[in-house]
Amino acid sequence: MNKVAGTALLFFLLVGCNQEKVTVSTPNDEQVPVSGSIVVNDKEYEMRVGEYEWNGDDGAHITKTDSYSPKEVAKEFDDLTLKKDTKVKILLKNNPKLTVYQLNQNNQKEKITIKNNYIEVSSKSGYYLYEVSGKWPHGKATYLFDVNVK
């Protein structure tokens, strides 16, 4: 019994005297641009985050890359009803390089033109999902919103 008590005491002394500092990084808005918005007719709407990957200045690597379904994520966004060819402004912090894809009801994905952070919704009626990809020097993120074009 004394061997067990002595071993346990030695273990606790070694662990208790360990001076190594352990830090845990959690994403915050300064590390990962976890929010993004769109502006339509002077009204702002927050997009939904799909996935992101970020390398922090402190060496932390933060990733959220669950196999996500864009349609499932878009369900969290209240569908906007817009007229054909309505202009939508995309707002993301620190001016990332933007790529925007439009998915239609048949899941056909098409890269669309973005100019000065503005896109135009489809000129055809229907339901569309927009996937906005932002790329910064330290990482990337994907945002989603959906629109019913009338």
DOTORMAR-69118 format. One record per residue: residue in one letter; chain; x, y, z of N, C-alpha, C in turn. Coordinates in pm, whole numbers, plus 50000, padded with zeros to 5 digits. Atoms other than C-alpha are relative to their C-alpha. Example, Ala and Ser with C-alpha at 12.3 -4.5 7.8 and 13.67 -1.06 7.14 Angstrom:
// DOTORMAR-69118
+---------+--------+-------+-------+-------+-------+-------+-------+-------+-------+-------+
! residuo ! cadena !   n_X !   n_Y !   n_Z !  ca_X !  ca_Y !  ca_Z !   c_X !   c_Y !   c_Z !
+---------+--------+-------+-------+-------+-------+-------+-------+-------+-------+-------+
!       A !      A ! 50089 ! 49881 ! 50000 ! 51230 ! 49550 ! 50780 ! 50090 ! 50120 ! 50000 !
!       S !      A ! 49918 ! 49881 ! 49994 ! 51367 ! 49894 ! 50714 ! 49923 ! 50109 ! 50073 !
+---------+--------+-------+-------+-------+-------+-------+-------+-------+-------+-------+
This chain:
// DOTORMAR-69118
+---------+--------+-------+-------+-------+-------+-------+-------+-------+-------+-------+
! residuo ! cadena !   n_X !   n_Y !   n_Z !  ca_X !  ca_Y !  ca_Z !   c_X !   c_Y !   c_Z !
+---------+--------+-------+-------+-------+-------+-------+-------+-------+-------+-------+
!       M !      A ! 50082 ! 49881 ! 50000 ! 50000 ! 50000 ! 50000 ! 50086 ! 50126 ! 50000 !
!       N !      A ! 49912 ! 49884 ! 49995 ! 50289 ! 50237 ! 50075 ! 50059 ! 50032 ! 49863 !
!       K !      A ! 49947 ! 49977 ! 50134 ! 50425 ! 50188 ! 49720 ! 49898 ! 50076 ! 49915 !
!       V !      A ! 50105 ! 49933 ! 50076 ! 50091 ! 50296 ! 49573 ! 49989 ! 50146 ! 50044 !
!       A !      A ! 50011 ! 49864 ! 49948 ! 50070 ! 50602 ! 49800 ! 50122 ! 50082 ! 49958 !
!       G !      A ! 49877 ! 49929 ! 50040 ! 50433 ! 50695 ! 49723 ! 49999 ! 50033 ! 49852 !
!       T !      A ! 50008 ! 49976 ! 50145 ! 50378 ! 50658 ! 49348 ! 49900 ! 50110 ! 49969 !
!       A !      A ! 50102 ! 49897 ! 50021 ! 50062 ! 50869 ! 49364 ! 50053 ! 50137 ! 50041 !
!       L !      A ! 49944 ! 49874 ! 49953 ! 50241 ! 51138 ! 49567 ! 50103 ! 50054 ! 49901 !
!       L !      A ! 49900 ! 49959 ! 50098 ! 50531 ! 51146 ! 49321 ! 49933 ! 50052 ! 49872 !
!       F !      A ! 50075 ! 49958 ! 50119 ! 50285 ! 51171 ! 49029 ! 49942 ! 50140 ! 50019 !
!       F !      A ! 50061 ! 49869 ! 49975 ! 50099 ! 51465 ! 49186 ! 50105 ! 50111 ! 50013 !
!       L !      A ! 49893 ! 49900 ! 49991 ! 50426 ! 51644 ! 49267 ! 50052 ! 50037 ! 49862 !
!       L !      A ! 49950 ! 49973 ! 50135 ! 50549 ! 51609 ! 48910 ! 49900 ! 50079 ! 49917 !
!       V !      A ! 50103 ! 49930 ! 50076 ! 50221 ! 51719 ! 48757 ! 49978 ! 50140 ! 50056 !
!       G !      A ! 50023 ! 49870 ! 49937 ! 50174 ! 52003 ! 49007 ! 50113 ! 50097 ! 49975 !
!       C !      A ! 49885 ! 49912 ! 50020 ! 50523 ! 52140 ! 48944 ! 50025 ! 50031 ! 49852 !
!       N !      A ! 49983 ! 49974 ! 50143 ! 50487 ! 52142 ! 48568 ! 49966 ! 50146 ! 49973 !
!       Q !      A ! 50018 ! 49857 ! 50024 ! 50528 ! 52505 ! 48459 ! 49957 ! 50032 ! 49857 !
!       E !      A ! 50038 ! 49975 ! 50139 ! 50420 ! 52460 ! 48097 ! 49864 ! 50068 ! 49993 !
!       K !      A ! 50125 ! 49925 ! 50015 ! 50153 ! 52710 ! 48000 ! 49922 ! 49943 ! 49882 !
!       V !      A ! 50086 ! 50052 ! 50105 ! 49864 ! 52571 ! 47800 ! 49898 ! 50107 ! 49966 !
!       T !      A ! 50100 ! 49901 ! 50040 ! 49654 ! 52814 ! 47599 ! 49906 ! 49936 ! 49899 !
!       V !      A ! 50101 ! 50050 ! 50091 ! 49336 ! 52739 ! 47417 ! 49945 ! 50119 ! 49923 !
!       S !      A ! 50053 ! 49891 ! 50082 ! 49231 ! 52957 ! 47128 ! 49856 ! 49972 ! 49965 !
!       T !      A ! 50138 ! 50010 ! 50045 ! 48868 ! 53018 ! 47066 ! 49978 ! 50112 ! 49900 !
!       P !      A ! 50018 ! 49897 ! 50101 ! 48751 ! 53206 ! 46762 ! 49926 ! 50121 ! 50054 !
!       N !      A ! 50074 ! 49878 ! 49971 ! 48651 ! 53565 ! 46808 ! 49998 ! 50082 ! 49872 !
!       D !      A ! 50020 ! 49923 ! 50123 ! 48558 ! 53833 ! 46558 ! 50130 ! 50060 ! 49948 !
!       E !      A ! 49872 ! 49948 ! 50047 ! 48916 ! 53961 ! 46547 ! 50081 ! 49891 ! 49932 !
!       Q !      A ! 49923 ! 50109 ! 50059 ! 49062 ! 53618 ! 46469 ! 49934 ! 49946 ! 49874 !
!       V !      A ! 50073 ! 50059 ! 50111 ! 48794 ! 53480 ! 46239 ! 49883 ! 50090 ! 49966 !
!       P !      A ! 50114 ! 49916 ! 50038 ! 48551 ! 53692 ! 46043 ! 49873 ! 49916 ! 49996 !
!       V !      A ! 50113 ! 50093 ! 49990 ! 48255 ! 53490 ! 46166 ! 49866 ! 50064 ! 49967 !
!       S !      A ! 50126 ! 49940 ! 50040 ! 47996 ! 53738 ! 46052 ! 50020 ! 50079 ! 49871 !
!       G !      A ! 50000 ! 49925 ! 50125 ! 47913 ! 53894 ! 45721 ! 49857 ! 50041 ! 49971 !
!       S !      A ! 50134 ! 49948 ! 50026 ! 47620 ! 54096 ! 45595 ! 49981 ! 50032 ! 49853 !
!       I !      A ! 50036 ! 49947 ! 50130 ! 47439 ! 54197 ! 45282 ! 49909 ! 50120 ! 50024 !
!       V !      A ! 50088 ! 49884 ! 49993 ! 47259 ! 54524 ! 45218 ! 49915 ! 50002 ! 49874 !
!       V !      A ! 50096 ! 49993 ! 50110 ! 46947 ! 54538 ! 45003 ! 49902 ! 50113 ! 50030 !
!       N !      A ! 50092 ! 49887 ! 49982 ! 46745 ! 54857 ! 44958 ! 50020 ! 50069 ! 50136 !
!       D !      A ! 49962 ! 49931 ! 49876 ! 46928 ! 55021 ! 45252 ! 49968 ! 49923 ! 50128 !
!       K !      A ! 50025 ! 50082 ! 49882 ! 46843 ! 54734 ! 45489 ! 50107 ! 49890 ! 50006 !
!       E !      A ! 49891 ! 50096 ! 49982 ! 47116 ! 54510 ! 45633 ! 49948 ! 49867 ! 50055 !
!       Y !      A ! 50035 ! 50136 ! 49958 ! 47083 ! 54131 ! 45675 ! 50129 ! 49923 ! 50025 !
!       E !      A ! 49881 ! 50080 ! 49971 ! 47335 ! 53900 ! 45839 ! 49994 ! 49867 ! 49925 !
!       M !      A ! 49992 ! 50128 ! 50070 ! 47446 ! 53607 ! 45623 ! 50030 ! 49890 ! 50100 !
!       R !      A ! 49969 ! 50116 ! 49916 ! 47487 ! 53257 ! 45768 ! 50138 ! 49947 ! 49961 !
!       V !      A ! 49866 ! 50052 ! 50023 ! 47836 ! 53111 ! 45806 ! 49991 ! 49854 ! 49960 !
!       G !      A ! 49995 ! 50139 ! 50044 ! 47899 ! 52791 ! 45613 ! 50120 ! 49930 ! 50063 !
!       E !      A ! 49878 ! 50059 ! 49945 ! 48260 ! 52701 ! 45691 ! 50109 ! 50106 ! 50000 !
!       Y !      A ! 49888 ! 49909 ! 50000 ! 48585 ! 52875 ! 45772 ! 50126 ! 49928 ! 50043 !
!       E !      A ! 49868 ! 50049 ! 49960 ! 48954 ! 52813 ! 45818 ! 50087 ! 50123 ! 50021 !
!       W !      A ! 49927 ! 49879 ! 49966 ! 49183 ! 53061 ! 45987 ! 50129 ! 49966 ! 50072 !
!       N !      A ! 49872 ! 50012 ! 49932 ! 49547 ! 53086 ! 46092 ! 50023 ! 50130 ! 50076 !
!       G !      A ! 49986 ! 49880 ! 49917 ! 49575 ! 53329 ! 46383 ! 50143 ! 50048 ! 50009 !
!       D !      A ! 49867 ! 49943 ! 49982 ! 49868 ! 53560 ! 46450 ! 50078 ! 49928 ! 50109 !
!       D !      A ! 49936 ! 50070 ! 49888 ! 49938 ! 53358 ! 46765 ! 50033 ! 49856 ! 49966 !
!       G !      A ! 49970 ! 50136 ! 50042 ! 49988 ! 53039 ! 46562 ! 49883 ! 49905 ! 50010 !
!       A !      A ! 50118 ! 50086 ! 49987 ! 49642 ! 52906 ! 46637 ! 49941 ! 49973 ! 49862 !
!       H !      A ! 50068 ! 50039 ! 50124 ! 49467 ! 52719 ! 46356 ! 49857 ! 49966 ! 50036 !
!       I !      A ! 50140 ! 50017 ! 49965 ! 49090 ! 52746 ! 46375 ! 49925 ! 49957 ! 49875 !
!       T !      A ! 50070 ! 50054 ! 50116 ! 48872 ! 52539 ! 46145 ! 49859 ! 49960 ! 50036 !
!       K !      A ! 50136 ! 50053 ! 49992 ! 48502 ! 52476 ! 46101 ! 49966 ! 49957 ! 49858 !
!       T !      A ! 50023 ! 50050 ! 50135 ! 48467 ! 52257 ! 45797 ! 49912 ! 49877 ! 50003 !
!       D !      A ! 50095 ! 50111 ! 50001 ! 48181 ! 52027 ! 45881 ! 49949 ! 49984 ! 49858 !
!       S !      A ! 50064 ! 50020 ! 50130 ! 48038 ! 51869 ! 45572 ! 49863 ! 50063 ! 50010 !
!       Y !      A ! 50124 ! 49927 ! 49985 ! 47766 ! 52125 ! 45549 ! 49923 ! 49998 ! 49869 !
!       S !      A ! 50087 ! 49988 ! 50115 ! 47474 ! 52140 ! 45316 ! 49962 ! 50147 ! 49989 !
!       P !      A ! 50037 ! 49858 ! 50013 ! 47433 ! 52494 ! 45183 ! 49851 ! 50023 ! 50022 !
!       K !      A ! 50145 ! 49982 ! 49983 ! 47055 ! 52445 ! 45176 ! 49960 ! 49991 ! 50147 !
!       E !      A ! 50030 ! 50011 ! 49856 ! 47053 ! 52339 ! 45544 ! 50041 ! 50128 ! 50073 !
!       V !      A ! 49953 ! 49877 ! 49936 ! 47259 ! 52642 ! 45648 ! 49908 ! 50116 ! 49961 !
!       A !      A ! 50086 ! 49890 ! 50047 ! 47040 ! 52872 ! 45436 ! 49864 ! 50000 ! 50067 !
!       K !      A ! 50129 ! 50004 ! 49930 ! 46732 ! 52754 ! 45626 ! 49999 ! 50093 ! 50121 !
!       E !      A ! 49988 ! 49911 ! 49884 ! 46862 ! 52965 ! 45917 ! 49983 ! 50146 ! 49959 !
!       F !      A ! 50012 ! 49864 ! 50052 ! 46840 ! 53275 ! 45696 ! 49857 ! 50020 ! 49951 !
!       D !      A ! 50135 ! 49971 ! 50049 ! 46499 ! 53432 ! 45639 ! 50008 ! 50036 ! 49852 !
!       D !      A ! 49997 ! 49974 ! 50144 ! 46441 ! 53416 ! 45264 ! 49961 ! 50144 ! 49970 !
!       L !      A ! 50034 ! 49867 ! 50046 ! 46443 ! 53754 ! 45098 ! 49920 ! 49987 ! 49871 !
!       T !      A ! 50073 ! 49995 ! 50126 ! 46190 ! 53828 ! 44826 ! 50040 ! 50128 ! 49931 !
!       L !      A ! 49947 ! 49885 ! 50073 ! 46346 ! 54056 ! 44567 ! 49952 ! 50000 ! 49856 !
!       K !      A ! 50031 ! 49988 ! 50142 ! 46269 ! 54185 ! 44222 ! 50120 ! 49955 ! 49918 !
!       K !      A ! 49894 ! 50041 ! 50091 ! 46470 ! 54059 ! 43925 ! 50107 ! 50109 ! 49990 !
!       D !      A ! 49885 ! 49910 ! 50019 ! 46817 ! 54214 ! 43887 ! 50024 ! 50099 ! 50115 !
!       T !      A ! 49975 ! 49912 ! 49884 ! 46811 ! 54373 ! 44236 ! 50148 ! 49994 ! 50037 !
!       K !      A ! 49860 ! 49994 ! 49958 ! 47156 ! 54488 ! 44347 ! 50010 ! 49969 ! 50149 !
!       V !      A ! 49973 ! 50041 ! 49862 ! 47294 ! 54337 ! 44669 ! 50145 ! 50035 ! 50031 !
!       K !      A ! 49864 ! 49966 ! 49958 ! 47596 ! 54478 ! 44851 ! 50046 ! 49898 ! 50104 !
!       I !      A ! 49942 ! 50097 ! 49907 ! 47823 ! 54233 ! 45034 ! 50096 ! 50073 ! 50092 !
!       L !      A ! 49916 ! 49935 ! 49900 ! 47984 ! 54352 ! 45358 ! 50076 ! 49895 ! 50080 !
!       L !      A ! 49914 ! 50086 ! 49920 ! 48278 ! 54159 ! 45503 ! 50118 ! 50085 ! 50048 !
!       K !      A ! 49890 ! 49923 ! 49942 ! 48550 ! 54297 ! 45732 ! 50130 ! 49980 ! 49923 !
!       N !      A ! 49864 ! 50002 ! 50053 ! 48895 ! 54378 ! 45598 ! 50010 ! 49969 ! 49851 !
!       N !      A ! 50000 ! 50009 ! 50146 ! 48801 ! 54363 ! 45228 ! 50068 ! 49875 ! 49943 !
!       P !      A ! 49941 ! 50122 ! 50055 ! 48869 ! 54000 ! 45137 ! 49979 ! 49992 ! 49849 !
!       K !      A ! 50025 ! 50032 ! 50141 ! 48894 ! 53868 ! 44783 ! 49870 ! 49920 ! 49999 !
!       L !      A ! 50132 ! 50063 ! 49999 ! 48534 ! 53769 ! 44705 ! 49975 ! 49918 ! 49874 !
!       T !      A ! 50053 ! 50083 ! 50108 ! 48388 ! 53493 ! 44492 ! 49857 ! 49968 ! 50038 !
!       V !      A ! 50141 ! 50026 ! 49970 ! 48011 ! 53446 ! 44465 ! 49946 ! 49899 ! 49900 !
!       Y !      A ! 50066 ! 50101 ! 50082 ! 47820 ! 53145 ! 44337 ! 49850 ! 50008 ! 50024 !
!       Q !      A ! 50146 ! 50004 ! 49994 ! 47450 ! 53125 ! 44262 ! 49957 ! 49855 ! 49973 !
!       L !      A ! 50055 ! 50134 ! 50019 ! 47272 ! 52790 ! 44306 ! 49851 ! 50014 ! 49976 !
!       N !      A ! 50144 ! 49991 ! 50027 ! 46929 ! 52746 ! 44153 ! 49927 ! 49879 ! 50060 !
!       Q !      A ! 50081 ! 50109 ! 49943 ! 46645 ! 52505 ! 44243 ! 50050 ! 49862 ! 49957 !
!       N !      A ! 49949 ! 50128 ! 50051 ! 46813 ! 52231 ! 44034 ! 50143 ! 49973 ! 50045 !
!       N !      A ! 49864 ! 50012 ! 49946 ! 47139 ! 52269 ! 44230 ! 50109 ! 50028 ! 49897 !
!       Q !      A ! 49898 ! 49959 ! 50096 ! 47317 ! 52412 ! 43927 ! 50073 ! 50121 ! 50058 !
!       K !      A ! 49917 ! 49898 ! 49938 ! 47606 ! 52625 ! 44050 ! 50066 ! 50083 ! 49891 !
!       E !      A ! 49945 ! 49910 ! 50101 ! 47717 ! 52930 ! 43856 ! 50074 ! 50114 ! 50071 !
!       K !      A ! 49924 ! 49887 ! 49946 ! 47991 ! 53181 ! 43938 ! 49941 ! 50128 ! 49942 !
!       I !      A ! 50060 ! 49876 ! 50050 ! 47847 ! 53531 ! 43916 ! 50096 ! 50118 ! 50018 !
!       T !      A ! 49915 ! 49881 ! 50000 ! 48003 ! 53870 ! 43856 ! 49978 ! 50082 ! 50126 !
!       I !      A ! 50007 ! 49910 ! 49885 ! 48085 ! 54087 ! 44154 ! 50083 ! 50123 ! 49964 !
!       K !      A ! 49931 ! 49876 ! 50034 ! 48179 ! 54452 ! 44108 ! 49983 ! 50098 ! 50116 !
!       N !      A ! 50001 ! 49907 ! 49885 ! 48274 ! 54685 ! 44394 ! 49912 ! 49949 ! 50114 !
!       N !      A ! 50075 ! 50069 ! 49894 ! 48120 ! 54435 ! 44640 ! 49850 ! 49993 ! 49974 !
!       Y !      A ! 50141 ! 50011 ! 50037 ! 47785 ! 54438 ! 44454 ! 49981 ! 49883 ! 49904 !
!       I !      A ! 50045 ! 50100 ! 50097 ! 47608 ! 54151 ! 44280 ! 49857 ! 50037 ! 49962 !
!       E !      A ! 50140 ! 49987 ! 50037 ! 47277 ! 54140 ! 44098 ! 49938 ! 49862 ! 50009 !
!       V !      A ! 50069 ! 50129 ! 49996 ! 47027 ! 53866 ! 44173 ! 49953 ! 49966 ! 49859 !
!       S !      A ! 50037 ! 50051 ! 50132 ! 46898 ! 53661 ! 43883 ! 49896 ! 50087 ! 49929 !
!       S !      A ! 50101 ! 49930 ! 50081 ! 46695 ! 53811 ! 43600 ! 49881 ! 49909 ! 49973 !
!       K !      A ! 50110 ! 50097 ! 50017 ! 46471 ! 53502 ! 43613 ! 49936 ! 49973 ! 50136 !
!       S !      A ! 50072 ! 50032 ! 49875 ! 46204 ! 53426 ! 43874 ! 50042 ! 49864 ! 50051 !
!       G !      A ! 49969 ! 50129 ! 49939 ! 46274 ! 53145 ! 44119 ! 50073 ! 50016 ! 50132 !
!       Y !      A ! 49927 ! 50004 ! 49873 ! 46453 ! 53042 ! 44437 ! 50148 ! 49984 ! 49970 !
!       Y !      A ! 49856 ! 50005 ! 50020 ! 46829 ! 53102 ! 44451 ! 50072 ! 50007 ! 50134 !
!       L !      A ! 49912 ! 50000 ! 49883 ! 47096 ! 53034 ! 44709 ! 50131 ! 50063 ! 49956 !
!       Y !      A ! 49874 ! 49933 ! 50033 ! 47403 ! 53257 ! 44711 ! 50105 ! 49960 ! 50102 !
!       E !      A ! 49887 ! 50042 ! 49918 ! 47735 ! 53130 ! 44844 ! 50112 ! 50100 ! 49977 !
!       V !      A ! 49898 ! 49896 ! 50007 ! 47985 ! 53406 ! 44919 ! 50126 ! 49947 ! 50067 !
!       S !      A ! 49872 ! 50045 ! 49945 ! 48349 ! 53304 ! 44967 ! 50093 ! 50119 ! 50013 !
!       G !      A ! 49903 ! 49893 ! 49975 ! 48590 ! 53549 ! 45126 ! 50135 ! 49939 ! 50029 !
!       K !      A ! 49865 ! 50051 ! 49977 ! 48965 ! 53495 ! 45121 ! 50088 ! 50116 ! 50047 !
!       W !      A ! 49912 ! 49902 ! 49939 ! 49199 ! 53692 ! 45349 ! 50142 ! 49942 ! 50006 !
!       P !      A ! 49864 ! 50054 ! 49988 ! 49577 ! 53660 ! 45402 ! 50010 ! 49886 ! 50103 !
!       H !      A ! 49990 ! 50101 ! 49894 ! 49513 ! 53448 ! 45715 ! 49897 ! 49887 ! 49989 !
!       G !      A ! 50097 ! 50108 ! 50009 ! 49226 ! 53231 ! 45596 ! 49887 ! 50030 ! 49904 !
!       K !      A ! 50115 ! 49987 ! 50089 ! 48893 ! 53194 ! 45427 ! 49872 ! 49962 ! 50074 !
!       A !      A ! 50130 ! 50031 ! 49940 ! 48523 ! 53172 ! 45507 ! 49894 ! 50003 ! 49891 !
!       T !      A ! 50112 ! 50007 ! 50094 ! 48198 ! 53092 ! 45329 ! 49873 ! 50044 ! 50072 !
!       Y !      A ! 50124 ! 49946 ! 49945 ! 47867 ! 53271 ! 45389 ! 49887 ! 49972 ! 49902 !
!       L !      A ! 50114 ! 50034 ! 50084 ! 47518 ! 53200 ! 45260 ! 49881 ! 50090 ! 50027 !
!       F !      A ! 50132 ! 49938 ! 49988 ! 47190 ! 53375 ! 45193 ! 49916 ! 49951 ! 49883 !
!       D !      A ! 50087 ! 50047 ! 50108 ! 46888 ! 53284 ! 44984 ! 49893 ! 50103 ! 49967 !
!       V !      A ! 50089 ! 49898 ! 50055 ! 46646 ! 53480 ! 44771 ! 49892 ! 49935 ! 49915 !
!       N !      A ! 50108 ! 50031 ! 50094 ! 46308 ! 53433 ! 44606 ! 49991 ! 50118 ! 49906 !
!       V !      A ! 50006 ! 49894 ! 50099 ! 46322 ! 53634 ! 44286 ! 49862 ! 49999 ! 49936 !
!       K !      A ! 50136 ! 49987 ! 50057 ! 45982 ! 53761 ! 44167 ! 50003 ! 50088 ! 49878 !
+---------+--------+-------+-------+-------+-------+-------+-------+-------+-------+-------+
